[in-house]
Amino acid sequence: AKRRIAWSAVGGPLTHHNASLTVLANGDGTKLVWQADLLPNELAPVIAQMIDQGCAAMKSALDKLAG
């Protein structure tokens, strides 16, 4: 089954930010698809790093639950 959450951020250095995270079945595991639409474009590298850190944190937490 497909699971998705979407959100937007208001304020701070971003003038526009919408994002979504979709969790998909992928063989014996799962695949995360995290999309972000933001302005100004110059902040994309910073947001990409935050996305990578968020994915790593989720993987670590889920790996601990799996034992």
PDBQT receptor file of N, H, CA, C and O in Angstrom, charges set to zero:
ATOM      1  N   ALA A   1       0.842  -1.190   0.000  1.00  0.00    +0.000 N 
ATOM      2  CA  ALA A   1       0.000   0.000   0.000  1.00  0.00    +0.000 C 
ATOM      3  C   ALA A   1       0.881   1.244   0.000  1.00  0.00    +0.000 C 
ATOM      4  O   ALA A   1       2.001   1.228   0.509  1.00  0.00    +0.000 OA
ATOM      5  N   LYS A   2       0.372   2.291  -0.562  1.00  0.00    +0.000 N 
ATOM      6  H   LYS A   2      -0.539   2.304  -0.975  1.00  0.00    +0.000 HD
ATOM      7  CA  LYS A   2       1.105   3.560  -0.660  1.00  0.00    +0.000 C 
ATOM      8  C   LYS A   2       0.733   4.454   0.509  1.00  0.00    +0.000 C 
ATOM      9  O   LYS A   2      -0.443   4.613   0.835  1.00  0.00    +0.000 OA
ATOM     10  N   ARG A   3       1.747   5.037   1.136  1.00  0.00    +0.000 N 
ATOM     11  H   ARG A   3       2.703   4.909   0.870  1.00  0.00    +0.000 HD
ATOM     12  CA  ARG A   3       1.525   5.962   2.253  1.00  0.00    +0.000 C 
ATOM     13  C   ARG A   3       2.245   7.270   1.947  1.00  0.00    +0.000 C 
ATOM     14  O   ARG A   3       3.391   7.277   1.498  1.00  0.00    +0.000 OA
ATOM     15  N   ARG A   4       1.535   8.397   2.203  1.00  0.00    +0.000 N 
ATOM     16  H   ARG A   4       0.604   8.391   2.567  1.00  0.00    +0.000 HD
ATOM     17  CA  ARG A   4       2.098   9.697   1.838  1.00  0.00    +0.000 C 
ATOM     18  C   ARG A   4       1.674  10.743   2.862  1.00  0.00    +0.000 C 
ATOM     19  O   ARG A   4       0.545  10.745   3.353  1.00  0.00    +0.000 OA
ATOM     20  N   ILE A   5       2.611  11.625   3.164  1.00  0.00    +0.000 N 
ATOM     21  H   ILE A   5       3.527  11.624   2.764  1.00  0.00    +0.000 HD
ATOM     22  CA  ILE A   5       2.324  12.797   3.992  1.00  0.00    +0.000 C 
ATOM     23  C   ILE A   5       2.882  14.009   3.247  1.00  0.00    +0.000 C 
ATOM     24  O   ILE A   5       3.941  13.936   2.625  1.00  0.00    +0.000 OA
ATOM     25  N   ALA A   6       2.157  15.114   3.320  1.00  0.00    +0.000 N 
ATOM     26  H   ALA A   6       1.296  15.172   3.825  1.00  0.00    +0.000 HD
ATOM     27  CA  ALA A   6       2.604  16.341   2.664  1.00  0.00    +0.000 C 
ATOM     28  C   ALA A   6       2.516  17.488   3.668  1.00  0.00    +0.000 C 
ATOM     29  O   ALA A   6       1.667  17.481   4.560  1.00  0.00    +0.000 OA
ATOM     30  N   TRP A   7       3.418  18.489   3.509  1.00  0.00    +0.000 N 
ATOM     31  H   TRP A   7       4.107  18.495   2.785  1.00  0.00    +0.000 HD
ATOM     32  CA  TRP A   7       3.437  19.627   4.422  1.00  0.00    +0.000 C 
ATOM     33  C   TRP A   7       4.045  20.832   3.729  1.00  0.00    +0.000 C 
ATOM     34  O   TRP A   7       4.614  20.731   2.642  1.00  0.00    +0.000 OA
ATOM     35  N   SER A   8       3.911  21.959   4.378  1.00  0.00    +0.000 N 
ATOM     36  H   SER A   8       3.448  22.042   5.260  1.00  0.00    +0.000 HD
ATOM     37  CA  SER A   8       4.577  23.179   3.915  1.00  0.00    +0.000 C 
ATOM     38  C   SER A   8       5.188  23.877   5.120  1.00  0.00    +0.000 C 
ATOM     39  O   SER A   8       4.716  23.734   6.247  1.00  0.00    +0.000 OA
ATOM     40  N   ALA A   9       6.234  24.627   4.863  1.00  0.00    +0.000 N 
ATOM     41  H   ALA A   9       6.618  24.744   3.947  1.00  0.00    +0.000 HD
ATOM     42  CA  ALA A   9       6.897  25.409   5.910  1.00  0.00    +0.000 C 
ATOM     43  C   ALA A   9       6.660  26.884   5.615  1.00  0.00    +0.000 C 
ATOM     44  O   ALA A   9       6.677  27.303   4.458  1.00  0.00    +0.000 OA
ATOM     45  N   VAL A  10       6.440  27.664   6.657  1.00  0.00    +0.000 N 
ATOM     46  H   VAL A  10       6.426  27.324   7.598  1.00  0.00    +0.000 HD
ATOM     47  CA  VAL A  10       6.167  29.090   6.516  1.00  0.00    +0.000 C 
ATOM     48  C   VAL A  10       7.168  29.866   7.359  1.00  0.00    +0.000 C 
ATOM     49  O   VAL A  10       7.436  29.507   8.506  1.00  0.00    +0.000 OA
ATOM     50  N   GLY A  11       7.712  30.919   6.792  1.00  0.00    +0.000 N 
ATOM     51  H   GLY A  11       7.495  31.211   5.861  1.00  0.00    +0.000 HD
ATOM     52  CA  GLY A  11       8.628  31.781   7.531  1.00  0.00    +0.000 C 
ATOM     53  C   GLY A  11      10.071  31.373   7.364  1.00  0.00    +0.000 C 
ATOM     54  O   GLY A  11      10.395  30.460   6.605  1.00  0.00    +0.000 OA
ATOM     55  N   GLY A  12      10.921  32.057   8.075  1.00  0.00    +0.000 N 
ATOM     56  H   GLY A  12      10.658  32.799   8.691  1.00  0.00    +0.000 HD
ATOM     57  CA  GLY A  12      12.356  31.786   7.977  1.00  0.00    +0.000 C 
ATOM     58  C   GLY A  12      12.904  32.233   6.632  1.00  0.00    +0.000 C 
ATOM     59  O   GLY A  12      12.321  33.095   5.976  1.00  0.00    +0.000 OA
ATOM     60  N   PRO A  13      14.024  31.650   6.220  1.00  0.00    +0.000 N 
ATOM     61  CA  PRO A  13      14.676  32.098   4.990  1.00  0.00    +0.000 C 
ATOM     62  C   PRO A  13      13.978  31.638   3.708  1.00  0.00    +0.000 C 
ATOM     63  O   PRO A  13      14.262  32.165   2.632  1.00  0.00    +0.000 OA
ATOM     64  N   LEU A  14      13.061  30.657   3.808  1.00  0.00    +0.000 N 
ATOM     65  H   LEU A  14      12.830  30.229   4.682  1.00  0.00    +0.000 HD
ATOM     66  CA  LEU A  14      12.370  30.164   2.618  1.00  0.00    +0.000 C 
ATOM     67  C   LEU A  14      11.172  31.051   2.307  1.00  0.00    +0.000 C 
ATOM     68  O   LEU A  14      10.402  31.403   3.201  1.00  0.00    +0.000 OA
ATOM     69  N   THR A  15      11.017  31.411   1.032  1.00  0.00    +0.000 N 
ATOM     70  H   THR A  15      11.642  31.125   0.305  1.00  0.00    +0.000 HD
ATOM     71  CA  THR A  15       9.834  32.162   0.622  1.00  0.00    +0.000 C 
ATOM     72  C   THR A  15       8.740  31.227   0.135  1.00  0.00    +0.000 C 
ATOM     73  O   THR A  15       7.585  31.634   0.005  1.00  0.00    +0.000 OA
ATOM     74  N   HIS A  16       9.097  29.971  -0.137  1.00  0.00    +0.000 N 
ATOM     75  H   HIS A  16      10.035  29.641  -0.031  1.00  0.00    +0.000 HD
ATOM     76  CA  HIS A  16       8.138  28.950  -0.565  1.00  0.00    +0.000 C 
ATOM     77  C   HIS A  16       8.712  27.592  -0.187  1.00  0.00    +0.000 C 
ATOM     78  O   HIS A  16       9.893  27.334  -0.418  1.00  0.00    +0.000 OA
ATOM     79  N   HIS A  17       7.887  26.717   0.394  1.00  0.00    +0.000 N 
ATOM     80  H   HIS A  17       6.927  26.927   0.581  1.00  0.00    +0.000 HD
ATOM     81  CA  HIS A  17       8.335  25.361   0.700  1.00  0.00    +0.000 C 
ATOM     82  C   HIS A  17       7.133  24.442   0.836  1.00  0.00    +0.000 C 
ATOM     83  O   HIS A  17       6.306  24.604   1.733  1.00  0.00    +0.000 OA
ATOM     84  N   ASN A  18       7.048  23.478  -0.065  1.00  0.00    +0.000 N 
ATOM     85  H   ASN A  18       7.720  23.346  -0.794  1.00  0.00    +0.000 HD
ATOM     86  CA  ASN A  18       6.079  22.385   0.009  1.00  0.00    +0.000 C 
ATOM     87  C   ASN A  18       6.877  21.102  -0.119  1.00  0.00    +0.000 C 
ATOM     88  O   ASN A  18       7.821  21.036  -0.905  1.00  0.00    +0.000 OA
ATOM     89  N   ALA A  19       6.510  20.080   0.643  1.00  0.00    +0.000 N 
ATOM     90  H   ALA A  19       5.742  20.133   1.282  1.00  0.00    +0.000 HD
ATOM     91  CA  ALA A  19       7.237  18.814   0.577  1.00  0.00    +0.000 C 
ATOM     92  C   ALA A  19       6.275  17.664   0.808  1.00  0.00    +0.000 C 
ATOM     93  O   ALA A  19       5.180  17.840   1.344  1.00  0.00    +0.000 OA
ATOM     94  N   SER A  20       6.713  16.476   0.388  1.00  0.00    +0.000 N 
ATOM     95  H   SER A  20       7.602  16.334  -0.047  1.00  0.00    +0.000 HD
ATOM     96  CA  SER A  20       5.948  15.267   0.659  1.00  0.00    +0.000 C 
ATOM     97  C   SER A  20       6.915  14.106   0.836  1.00  0.00    +0.000 C 
ATOM     98  O   SER A  20       8.031  14.106   0.315  1.00  0.00    +0.000 OA
ATOM     99  N   LEU A  21       6.447  13.118   1.588  1.00  0.00    +0.000 N 
ATOM    100  H   LEU A  21       5.541  13.118   2.011  1.00  0.00    +0.000 HD
ATOM    101  CA  LEU A  21       7.206  11.892   1.811  1.00  0.00    +0.000 C 
ATOM    102  C   LEU A  21       6.266  10.735   1.520  1.00  0.00    +0.000 C 
ATOM    103  O   LEU A  21       5.202  10.621   2.128  1.00  0.00    +0.000 OA
ATOM    104  N   THR A  22       6.661   9.883   0.595  1.00  0.00    +0.000 N 
ATOM    105  H   THR A  22       7.526   9.975   0.101  1.00  0.00    +0.000 HD
ATOM    106  CA  THR A  22       5.872   8.716   0.224  1.00  0.00    +0.000 C 
ATOM    107  C   THR A  22       6.679   7.474   0.558  1.00  0.00    +0.000 C 
ATOM    108  O   THR A  22       7.870   7.399   0.256  1.00  0.00    +0.000 OA
ATOM    109  N   VAL A  23       6.025   6.497   1.184  1.00  0.00    +0.000 N 
ATOM    110  H   VAL A  23       5.057   6.558   1.429  1.00  0.00    +0.000 HD
ATOM    111  CA  VAL A  23       6.656   5.222   1.524  1.00  0.00    +0.000 C 
ATOM    112  C   VAL A  23       6.035   4.161   0.620  1.00  0.00    +0.000 C 
ATOM    113  O   VAL A  23       4.820   3.967   0.613  1.00  0.00    +0.000 OA
ATOM    114  N   LEU A  24       6.889   3.478  -0.142  1.00  0.00    +0.000 N 
ATOM    115  H   LEU A  24       7.877   3.635  -0.136  1.00  0.00    +0.000 HD
ATOM    116  CA  LEU A  24       6.438   2.469  -1.096  1.00  0.00    +0.000 C 
ATOM    117  C   LEU A  24       7.029   1.117  -0.768  1.00  0.00    +0.000 C 
ATOM    118  O   LEU A  24       8.161   1.029  -0.291  1.00  0.00    +0.000 OA
ATOM    119  N   ALA A  25       6.265   0.051  -1.022  1.00  0.00    +0.000 N 
ATOM    120  H   ALA A  25       5.346   0.123  -1.409  1.00  0.00    +0.000 HD
ATOM    121  CA  ALA A  25       6.811  -1.300  -0.916  1.00  0.00    +0.000 C 
ATOM    122  C   ALA A  25       7.857  -1.466  -2.015  1.00  0.00    +0.000 C 
ATOM    123  O   ALA A  25       7.665  -1.005  -3.140  1.00  0.00    +0.000 OA
ATOM    124  N   ASN A  26       8.964  -2.130  -1.680  1.00  0.00    +0.000 N 
ATOM    125  H   ASN A  26       9.119  -2.505  -0.766  1.00  0.00    +0.000 HD
ATOM    126  CA  ASN A  26      10.058  -2.303  -2.637  1.00  0.00    +0.000 C 
ATOM    127  C   ASN A  26      10.678  -3.672  -2.418  1.00  0.00    +0.000 C 
ATOM    128  O   ASN A  26      11.668  -3.792  -1.697  1.00  0.00    +0.000 OA
ATOM    129  N   GLY A  27      10.107  -4.713  -3.031  1.00  0.00    +0.000 N 
ATOM    130  H   GLY A  27       9.302  -4.615  -3.616  1.00  0.00    +0.000 HD
ATOM    131  CA  GLY A  27      10.604  -6.062  -2.814  1.00  0.00    +0.000 C 
ATOM    132  C   GLY A  27      10.381  -6.471  -1.377  1.00  0.00    +0.000 C 
ATOM    133  O   GLY A  27       9.246  -6.458  -0.900  1.00  0.00    +0.000 OA
ATOM    134  N   ASP A  28      11.451  -6.836  -0.674  1.00  0.00    +0.000 N 
ATOM    135  H   ASP A  28      12.373  -6.846  -1.062  1.00  0.00    +0.000 HD
ATOM    136  CA  ASP A  28      11.362  -7.230   0.737  1.00  0.00    +0.000 C 
ATOM    137  C   ASP A  28      11.479  -6.038   1.690  1.00  0.00    +0.000 C 
ATOM    138  O   ASP A  28      11.444  -6.216   2.908  1.00  0.00    +0.000 OA
ATOM    139  N   GLY A  29      11.616  -4.845   1.155  1.00  0.00    +0.000 N 
ATOM    140  H   GLY A  29      11.644  -4.700   0.166  1.00  0.00    +0.000 HD
ATOM    141  CA  GLY A  29      11.807  -3.674   2.009  1.00  0.00    +0.000 C 
ATOM    142  C   GLY A  29      10.874  -2.545   1.628  1.00  0.00    +0.000 C 
ATOM    143  O   GLY A  29       9.765  -2.766   1.141  1.00  0.00    +0.000 OA
ATOM    144  N   THR A  30      11.343  -1.335   1.858  1.00  0.00    +0.000 N 
ATOM    145  H   THR A  30      12.244  -1.156   2.253  1.00  0.00    +0.000 HD
ATOM    146  CA  THR A  30      10.578  -0.144   1.528  1.00  0.00    +0.000 C 
ATOM    147  C   THR A  30      11.464   0.866   0.822  1.00  0.00    +0.000 C 
ATOM    148  O   THR A  30      12.691   0.810   0.897  1.00  0.00    +0.000 OA
ATOM    149  N   LYS A  31      10.815   1.782   0.143  1.00  0.00    +0.000 N 
ATOM    150  H   LYS A  31       9.818   1.827   0.082  1.00  0.00    +0.000 HD
ATOM    151  CA  LYS A  31      11.511   2.866  -0.555  1.00  0.00    +0.000 C 
ATOM    152  C   LYS A  31      10.852   4.171  -0.127  1.00  0.00    +0.000 C 
ATOM    153  O   LYS A  31       9.627   4.288  -0.139  1.00  0.00    +0.000 OA
ATOM    154  N   LEU A  32      11.674   5.153   0.252  1.00  0.00    +0.000 N 
ATOM    155  H   LEU A  32      12.669   5.057   0.262  1.00  0.00    +0.000 HD
ATOM    156  CA  LEU A  32      11.182   6.484   0.586  1.00  0.00    +0.000 C 
ATOM    157  C   LEU A  32      11.376   7.406  -0.608  1.00  0.00    +0.000 C 
ATOM    158  O   LEU A  32      12.438   7.415  -1.231  1.00  0.00    +0.000 OA
ATOM    159  N   VAL A  33      10.347   8.179  -0.920  1.00  0.00    +0.000 N 
ATOM    160  H   VAL A  33       9.485   8.171  -0.414  1.00  0.00    +0.000 HD
ATOM    161  CA  VAL A  33      10.452   9.211  -1.939  1.00  0.00    +0.000 C 
ATOM    162  C   VAL A  33      10.104  10.530  -1.254  1.00  0.00    +0.000 C 
ATOM    163  O   VAL A  33       8.943  10.777  -0.931  1.00  0.00    +0.000 OA
ATOM    164  N   TRP A  34      11.112  11.376  -1.033  1.00  0.00    +0.000 N 
ATOM    165  H   TRP A  34      12.055  11.176  -1.296  1.00  0.00    +0.000 HD
ATOM    166  CA  TRP A  34      10.933  12.655  -0.354  1.00  0.00    +0.000 C 
ATOM    167  C   TRP A  34      11.126  13.740  -1.408  1.00  0.00    +0.000 C 
ATOM    168  O   TRP A  34      12.204  13.867  -1.988  1.00  0.00    +0.000 OA
ATOM    169  N   GLN A  35      10.090  14.510  -1.650  1.00  0.00    +0.000 N 
ATOM    170  H   GLN A  35       9.214  14.406  -1.179  1.00  0.00    +0.000 HD
ATOM    171  CA  GLN A  35      10.148  15.573  -2.641  1.00  0.00    +0.000 C 
ATOM    172  C   GLN A  35       9.984  16.913  -1.944  1.00  0.00    +0.000 C 
ATOM    173  O   GLN A  35       9.195  17.048  -1.009  1.00  0.00    +0.000 OA
ATOM    174  N   ALA A  36      10.737  17.901  -2.408  1.00  0.00    +0.000 N 
ATOM    175  H   ALA A  36      11.378  17.791  -3.168  1.00  0.00    +0.000 HD
ATOM    176  CA  ALA A  36      10.634  19.251  -1.840  1.00  0.00    +0.000 C 
ATOM    177  C   ALA A  36      10.654  20.273  -2.973  1.00  0.00    +0.000 C 
ATOM    178  O   ALA A  36      11.465  20.191  -3.896  1.00  0.00    +0.000 OA
ATOM    179  N   ASP A  37       9.750  21.226  -2.878  1.00  0.00    +0.000 N 
ATOM    180  H   ASP A  37       9.091  21.293  -2.129  1.00  0.00    +0.000 HD
ATOM    181  CA  ASP A  37       9.659  22.335  -3.816  1.00  0.00    +0.000 C 
ATOM    182  C   ASP A  37       9.891  23.602  -2.998  1.00  0.00    +0.000 C 
ATOM    183  O   ASP A  37       9.114  23.902  -2.092  1.00  0.00    +0.000 OA
ATOM    184  N   LEU A  38      10.955  24.351  -3.308  1.00  0.00    +0.000 N 
ATOM    185  H   LEU A  38      11.587  24.107  -4.044  1.00  0.00    +0.000 HD
ATOM    186  CA  LEU A  38      11.302  25.474  -2.443  1.00  0.00    +0.000 C 
ATOM    187  C   LEU A  38      11.895  26.644  -3.214  1.00  0.00    +0.000 C 
ATOM    188  O   LEU A  38      12.399  26.503  -4.328  1.00  0.00    +0.000 OA
ATOM    189  N   LEU A  39      11.814  27.783  -2.583  1.00  0.00    +0.000 N 
ATOM    190  H   LEU A  39      11.404  27.897  -1.678  1.00  0.00    +0.000 HD
ATOM    191  CA  LEU A  39      12.460  29.013  -3.052  1.00  0.00    +0.000 C 
ATOM    192  C   LEU A  39      13.041  29.713  -1.841  1.00  0.00    +0.000 C 
ATOM    193  O   LEU A  39      12.438  29.634  -0.771  1.00  0.00    +0.000 OA
ATOM    194  N   PRO A  40      14.144  30.376  -1.936  1.00  0.00    +0.000 N 
ATOM    195  CA  PRO A  40      14.973  30.528  -3.119  1.00  0.00    +0.000 C 
ATOM    196  C   PRO A  40      15.777  29.253  -3.417  1.00  0.00    +0.000 C 
ATOM    197  O   PRO A  40      16.091  28.467  -2.524  1.00  0.00    +0.000 OA
ATOM    198  N   ASN A  41      16.088  29.086  -4.684  1.00  0.00    +0.000 N 
ATOM    199  H   ASN A  41      15.832  29.725  -5.409  1.00  0.00    +0.000 HD
ATOM    200  CA  ASN A  41      16.814  27.898  -5.140  1.00  0.00    +0.000 C 
ATOM    201  C   ASN A  41      18.165  27.724  -4.441  1.00  0.00    +0.000 C 
ATOM    202  O   ASN A  41      18.652  26.603  -4.293  1.00  0.00    +0.000 OA
ATOM    203  N   GLU A  42      18.763  28.828  -4.015  1.00  0.00    +0.000 N 
ATOM    204  H   GLU A  42      18.368  29.739  -4.135  1.00  0.00    +0.000 HD
ATOM    205  CA  GLU A  42      20.080  28.768  -3.381  1.00  0.00    +0.000 C 
ATOM    206  C   GLU A  42      20.070  27.948  -2.094  1.00  0.00    +0.000 C 
ATOM    207  O   GLU A  42      21.127  27.500  -1.649  1.00  0.00    +0.000 OA
ATOM    208  N   LEU A  43      18.908  27.742  -1.488  1.00  0.00    +0.000 N 
ATOM    209  H   LEU A  43      18.049  28.106  -1.850  1.00  0.00    +0.000 HD
ATOM    210  CA  LEU A  43      18.822  26.953  -0.257  1.00  0.00    +0.000 C 
ATOM    211  C   LEU A  43      18.659  25.453  -0.523  1.00  0.00    +0.000 C 
ATOM    212  O   LEU A  43      18.624  24.657   0.415  1.00  0.00    +0.000 OA
ATOM    213  N   ALA A  44      18.560  25.070  -1.791  1.00  0.00    +0.000 N 
ATOM    214  H   ALA A  44      18.588  25.716  -2.553  1.00  0.00    +0.000 HD
ATOM    215  CA  ALA A  44      18.373  23.649  -2.124  1.00  0.00    +0.000 C 
ATOM    216  C   ALA A  44      19.451  22.735  -1.529  1.00  0.00    +0.000 C 
ATOM    217  O   ALA A  44      19.103  21.676  -1.008  1.00  0.00    +0.000 OA
ATOM    218  N   PRO A  45      20.742  23.090  -1.581  1.00  0.00    +0.000 N 
ATOM    219  CA  PRO A  45      21.748  22.210  -0.981  1.00  0.00    +0.000 C 
ATOM    220  C   PRO A  45      21.558  22.010   0.526  1.00  0.00    +0.000 C 
ATOM    221  O   PRO A  45      21.775  20.912   1.039  1.00  0.00    +0.000 OA
ATOM    222  N   VAL A  46      21.157  23.058   1.225  1.00  0.00    +0.000 N 
ATOM    223  H   VAL A  46      20.980  23.950   0.809  1.00  0.00    +0.000 HD
ATOM    224  CA  VAL A  46      20.925  22.959   2.675  1.00  0.00    +0.000 C 
ATOM    225  C   VAL A  46      19.724  22.052   2.945  1.00  0.00    +0.000 C 
ATOM    226  O   VAL A  46      19.780  21.195   3.826  1.00  0.00    +0.000 OA
ATOM    227  N   ILE A  47      18.651  22.238   2.197  1.00  0.00    +0.000 N 
ATOM    228  H   ILE A  47      18.606  22.934   1.481  1.00  0.00    +0.000 HD
ATOM    229  CA  ILE A  47      17.458  21.406   2.369  1.00  0.00    +0.000 C 
ATOM    230  C   ILE A  47      17.763  19.962   1.989  1.00  0.00    +0.000 C 
ATOM    231  O   ILE A  47      17.293  19.043   2.660  1.00  0.00    +0.000 OA
ATOM    232  N   ALA A  48      18.535  19.741   0.933  1.00  0.00    +0.000 N 
ATOM    233  H   ALA A  48      18.917  20.487   0.389  1.00  0.00    +0.000 HD
ATOM    234  CA  ALA A  48      18.907  18.379   0.535  1.00  0.00    +0.000 C 
ATOM    235  C   ALA A  48      19.673  17.679   1.655  1.00  0.00    +0.000 C 
ATOM    236  O   ALA A  48      19.463  16.490   1.896  1.00  0.00    +0.000 OA
ATOM    237  N   GLN A  49      20.549  18.396   2.333  1.00  0.00    +0.000 N 
ATOM    238  H   GLN A  49      20.719  19.361   2.137  1.00  0.00    +0.000 HD
ATOM    239  CA  GLN A  49      21.294  17.822   3.457  1.00  0.00    +0.000 C 
ATOM    240  C   GLN A  49      20.339  17.468   4.601  1.00  0.00    +0.000 C 
ATOM    241  O   GLN A  49      20.491  16.424   5.235  1.00  0.00    +0.000 OA
ATOM    242  N   MET A  50      19.359  18.332   4.865  1.00  0.00    +0.000 N 
ATOM    243  H   MET A  50      19.236  19.181   4.350  1.00  0.00    +0.000 HD
ATOM    244  CA  MET A  50      18.369  18.040   5.906  1.00  0.00    +0.000 C 
ATOM    245  C   MET A  50      17.544  16.798   5.548  1.00  0.00    +0.000 C 
ATOM    246  O   MET A  50      17.237  15.981   6.417  1.00  0.00    +0.000 OA
ATOM    247  N   ILE A  51      17.190  16.662   4.276  1.00  0.00    +0.000 N 
ATOM    248  H   ILE A  51      17.439  17.325   3.571  1.00  0.00    +0.000 HD
ATOM    249  CA  ILE A  51      16.442  15.492   3.824  1.00  0.00    +0.000 C 
ATOM    250  C   ILE A  51      17.283  14.235   4.025  1.00  0.00    +0.000 C 
ATOM    251  O   ILE A  51      16.782  13.229   4.527  1.00  0.00    +0.000 OA
ATOM    252  N   ASP A  52      18.540  14.283   3.643  1.00  0.00    +0.000 N 
ATOM    253  H   ASP A  52      18.947  15.100   3.235  1.00  0.00    +0.000 HD
ATOM    254  CA  ASP A  52      19.440  13.129   3.837  1.00  0.00    +0.000 C 
ATOM    255  C   ASP A  52      19.541  12.752   5.313  1.00  0.00    +0.000 C 
ATOM    256  O   ASP A  52      19.498  11.570   5.655  1.00  0.00    +0.000 OA
ATOM    257  N   GLN A  53      19.675  13.745   6.185  1.00  0.00    +0.000 N 
ATOM    258  H   GLN A  53      19.710  14.705   5.908  1.00  0.00    +0.000 HD
ATOM    259  CA  GLN A  53      19.763  13.478   7.622  1.00  0.00    +0.000 C 
ATOM    260  C   GLN A  53      18.453  12.898   8.149  1.00  0.00    +0.000 C 
ATOM    261  O   GLN A  53      18.471  12.000   8.991  1.00  0.00    +0.000 OA
ATOM    262  N   GLY A  54      17.331  13.395   7.669  1.00  0.00    +0.000 N 
ATOM    263  H   GLY A  54      17.316  14.125   6.986  1.00  0.00    +0.000 HD
ATOM    264  CA  GLY A  54      16.031  12.869   8.081  1.00  0.00    +0.000 C 
ATOM    265  C   GLY A  54      15.847  11.418   7.655  1.00  0.00    +0.000 C 
ATOM    266  O   GLY A  54      15.342  10.602   8.427  1.00  0.00    +0.000 OA
ATOM    267  N   CYS A  55      16.252  11.094   6.434  1.00  0.00    +0.000 N 
ATOM    268  H   CYS A  55      16.662  11.757   5.807  1.00  0.00    +0.000 HD
ATOM    269  CA  CYS A  55      16.164   9.715   5.948  1.00  0.00    +0.000 C 
ATOM    270  C   CYS A  55      17.066   8.798   6.764  1.00  0.00    +0.000 C 
ATOM    271  O   CYS A  55      16.670   7.685   7.111  1.00  0.00    +0.000 OA
ATOM    272  N   ALA A  56      18.268   9.254   7.069  1.00  0.00    +0.000 N 
ATOM    273  H   ALA A  56      18.590  10.158   6.787  1.00  0.00    +0.000 HD
ATOM    274  CA  ALA A  56      19.192   8.446   7.874  1.00  0.00    +0.000 C 
ATOM    275  C   ALA A  56      18.626   8.201   9.273  1.00  0.00    +0.000 C 
ATOM    276  O   ALA A  56      18.748   7.097   9.803  1.00  0.00    +0.000 OA
ATOM    277  N   ALA A  57      18.012   9.215   9.871  1.00  0.00    +0.000 N 
ATOM    278  H   ALA A  57      17.913  10.112   9.440  1.00  0.00    +0.000 HD
ATOM    279  CA  ALA A  57      17.424   9.066  11.200  1.00  0.00    +0.000 C 
ATOM    280  C   ALA A  57      16.262   8.079  11.179  1.00  0.00    +0.000 C 
ATOM    281  O   ALA A  57      16.126   7.261  12.088  1.00  0.00    +0.000 OA
ATOM    282  N   MET A  58      15.417   8.151  10.138  1.00  0.00    +0.000 N 
ATOM    283  H   MET A  58      15.527   8.816   9.399  1.00  0.00    +0.000 HD
ATOM    284  CA  MET A  58      14.309   7.194  10.029  1.00  0.00    +0.000 C 
ATOM    285  C   MET A  58      14.823   5.779   9.857  1.00  0.00    +0.000 C 
ATOM    286  O   MET A  58      14.308   4.850  10.479  1.00  0.00    +0.000 OA
ATOM    287  N   LYS A  59      15.846   5.605   9.009  1.00  0.00    +0.000 N 
ATOM    288  H   LYS A  59      16.264   6.360   8.504  1.00  0.00    +0.000 HD
ATOM    289  CA  LYS A  59      16.412   4.269   8.783  1.00  0.00    +0.000 C 
ATOM    290  C   LYS A  59      16.989   3.711  10.079  1.00  0.00    +0.000 C 
ATOM    291  O   LYS A  59      16.773   2.542  10.399  1.00  0.00    +0.000 OA
ATOM    292  N   SER A  60      17.714   4.528  10.820  1.00  0.00    +0.000 N 
ATOM    293  H   SER A  60      17.889   5.477  10.560  1.00  0.00    +0.000 HD
ATOM    294  CA  SER A  60      18.306   4.085  12.072  1.00  0.00    +0.000 C 
ATOM    295  C   SER A  60      17.224   3.647  13.063  1.00  0.00    +0.000 C 
ATOM    296  O   SER A  60      17.350   2.598  13.695  1.00  0.00    +0.000 OA
ATOM    297  N   ALA A  61      16.169   4.442  13.198  1.00  0.00    +0.000 N 
ATOM    298  H   ALA A  61      16.067   5.294  12.685  1.00  0.00    +0.000 HD
ATOM    299  CA  ALA A  61      15.088   4.111  14.121  1.00  0.00    +0.000 C 
ATOM    300  C   ALA A  61      14.374   2.834  13.706  1.00  0.00    +0.000 C 
ATOM    301  O   ALA A  61      14.056   1.999  14.552  1.00  0.00    +0.000 OA
ATOM    302  N   LEU A  62      14.119   2.674  12.414  1.00  0.00    +0.000 N 
ATOM    303  H   LEU A  62      14.377   3.353  11.726  1.00  0.00    +0.000 HD
ATOM    304  CA  LEU A  62      13.416   1.480  11.940  1.00  0.00    +0.000 C 
ATOM    305  C   LEU A  62      14.299   0.236  12.032  1.00  0.00    +0.000 C 
ATOM    306  O   LEU A  62      13.806  -0.854  12.324  1.00  0.00    +0.000 OA
ATOM    307  N   ASP A  63      15.597   0.392  11.786  1.00  0.00    +0.000 N 
ATOM    308  H   ASP A  63      15.997   1.278  11.548  1.00  0.00    +0.000 HD
ATOM    309  CA  ASP A  63      16.521  -0.741  11.942  1.00  0.00    +0.000 C 
ATOM    310  C   ASP A  63      16.537  -1.225  13.383  1.00  0.00    +0.000 C 
ATOM    311  O   ASP A  63      16.581  -2.432  13.622  1.00  0.00    +0.000 OA
ATOM    312  N   LYS A  64      16.501  -0.303  14.359  1.00  0.00    +0.000 N 
ATOM    313  H   LYS A  64      16.465   0.677  14.164  1.00  0.00    +0.000 HD
ATOM    314  CA  LYS A  64      16.472  -0.675  15.765  1.00  0.00    +0.000 C 
ATOM    315  C   LYS A  64      15.198  -1.427  16.100  1.00  0.00    +0.000 C 
ATOM    316  O   LYS A  64      15.237  -2.391  16.865  1.00  0.00    +0.000 OA
ATOM    317  N   LEU A  65      14.071  -1.010  15.548  1.00  0.00    +0.000 N 
ATOM    318  H   LEU A  65      14.038  -0.227  14.927  1.00  0.00    +0.000 HD
ATOM    319  CA  LEU A  65      12.805  -1.691  15.787  1.00  0.00    +0.000 C 
ATOM    320  C   LEU A  65      12.796  -3.099  15.200  1.00  0.00    +0.000 C 
ATOM    321  O   LEU A  65      12.192  -4.016  15.757  1.00  0.00    +0.000 OA
ATOM    322  N   ALA A  66      13.478  -3.252  14.063  1.00  0.00    +0.000 N 
ATOM    323  H   ALA A  66      13.968  -2.508  13.611  1.00  0.00    +0.000 HD
ATOM    324  CA  ALA A  66      13.517  -4.556  13.388  1.00  0.00    +0.000 C 
ATOM    325  C   ALA A  66      14.415  -5.547  14.120  1.00  0.00    +0.000 C 
ATOM    326  O   ALA A  66      14.343  -6.754  13.890  1.00  0.00    +0.000 OA
ATOM    327  N   GLY A  67      15.261  -5.024  15.001  1.00  0.00    +0.000 N 
ATOM    328  H   GLY A  67      15.320  -4.044  15.188  1.00  0.00    +0.000 HD
ATOM    329  CA  GLY A  67      16.111  -5.878  15.824  1.00  0.00    +0.000 C 
ATOM    330  C   GLY A  67      17.410  -6.141  15.199  1.00  0.00    +0.000 C 
ATOM    331  O   GLY A  67      18.240  -6.847  15.772  1.00  0.00    +0.000 OA
TER     332      GLY A  67
